[in-house]
Amino acid sequence: MTNRKKRRCNACRAASGREETCCYPTYPSVEIARQSLARYIEEYNERRPHQALWNYTPGYVHKLGNNTKLLHRHREIIQIVKKHRVNENRTSIAMV
């Protein structure tokens, strides 16, 4: 593998600055390509939150296996955040 400068494709330039797998059009071997793609799929499904899934990962949503559970969990988090904000507002008003 050569140490040439990585060029970003148009799709990666349009994205949020992340280097994506598509930036590497050729791989030195099939095994390296498989490993690279496996790492990308792992990150995409297990570590990268998706806005369409309320910032949960696809893996988490799949493990729940139930939209009702996901909606319930989302509502719980909203309530926790609301309580936290109310407490912060009360504290800041009391300090004035």
SULVEN-V646520 format. One record per residue. SS is DSSP state (hx for helix, st for strand, lp for the rest). NEAR is the number of other C-alpha atoms within 10 Angstrom. D_FIRST is the distance of its C-alpha to the first C-alpha in whole Angstrom. Layout:
ss=SS near=NEAR d_first=D_FIRST
ss=SS near=NEAR d_first=D_FIRST
This chain:
ss=lp near=7 d_first=0
ss=lp near=5 d_first=4
ss=lp near=5 d_first=7
ss=lp near=6 d_first=9
ss=lp near=6 d_first=12
ss=lp near=9 d_first=12
ss=lp near=11 d_first=15
ss=lp near=16 d_first=17
ss=lp near=14 d_first=19
ss=hx near=10 d_first=23
ss=hx near=12 d_first=23
ss=hx near=16 d_first=22
ss=hx near=13 d_first=24
ss=hx near=10 d_first=27
ss=lp near=10 d_first=26
ss=lp near=8 d_first=27
ss=lp near=9 d_first=24
ss=lp near=10 d_first=22
ss=lp near=16 d_first=18
ss=lp near=14 d_first=18
ss=hx near=14 d_first=16
ss=hx near=13 d_first=17
ss=hx near=14 d_first=15
ss=lp near=14 d_first=12
ss=lp near=8 d_first=13
ss=lp near=10 d_first=10
ss=lp near=12 d_first=8
ss=lp near=9 d_first=6
ss=lp near=9 d_first=10
ss=hx near=10 d_first=13
ss=hx near=10 d_first=14
ss=hx near=11 d_first=11
ss=hx near=16 d_first=13
ss=hx near=12 d_first=16
ss=hx near=11 d_first=15
ss=hx near=15 d_first=14
ss=hx near=14 d_first=17
ss=hx near=12 d_first=19
ss=hx near=12 d_first=19
ss=hx near=14 d_first=20
ss=hx near=14 d_first=23
ss=hx near=13 d_first=24
ss=hx near=14 d_first=24
ss=hx near=15 d_first=25
ss=hx near=17 d_first=28
ss=hx near=15 d_first=29
ss=hx near=14 d_first=28
ss=lp near=15 d_first=28
ss=lp near=17 d_first=32
ss=st near=13 d_first=33
ss=hx near=9 d_first=36
ss=hx near=9 d_first=38
ss=hx near=13 d_first=38
ss=lp near=12 d_first=40
ss=lp near=11 d_first=36
ss=st near=18 d_first=36
ss=lp near=19 d_first=33
ss=hx near=18 d_first=33
ss=hx near=17 d_first=33
ss=hx near=15 d_first=36
ss=hx near=17 d_first=38
ss=hx near=12 d_first=37
ss=hx near=8 d_first=38
ss=hx near=12 d_first=41
ss=lp near=11 d_first=42
ss=lp near=10 d_first=45
ss=hx near=11 d_first=45
ss=hx near=10 d_first=49
ss=hx near=12 d_first=47
ss=hx near=18 d_first=44
ss=hx near=12 d_first=47
ss=hx near=11 d_first=49
ss=hx near=12 d_first=46
ss=hx near=15 d_first=45
ss=hx near=12 d_first=49
ss=hx near=12 d_first=49
ss=hx near=12 d_first=47
ss=hx near=12 d_first=48
ss=hx near=12 d_first=52
ss=hx near=10 d_first=50
ss=hx near=12 d_first=49
ss=hx near=12 d_first=52
ss=hx near=12 d_first=54
ss=hx near=12 d_first=52
ss=hx near=12 d_first=52
ss=hx near=11 d_first=56
ss=hx near=12 d_first=56
ss=hx near=12 d_first=54
ss=hx near=12 d_first=56
ss=hx near=11 d_first=59
ss=hx near=11 d_first=58
ss=hx near=10 d_first=58
ss=hx near=9 d_first=61
ss=hx near=8 d_first=63
ss=hx near=7 d_first=61
ss=lp near=5 d_first=63
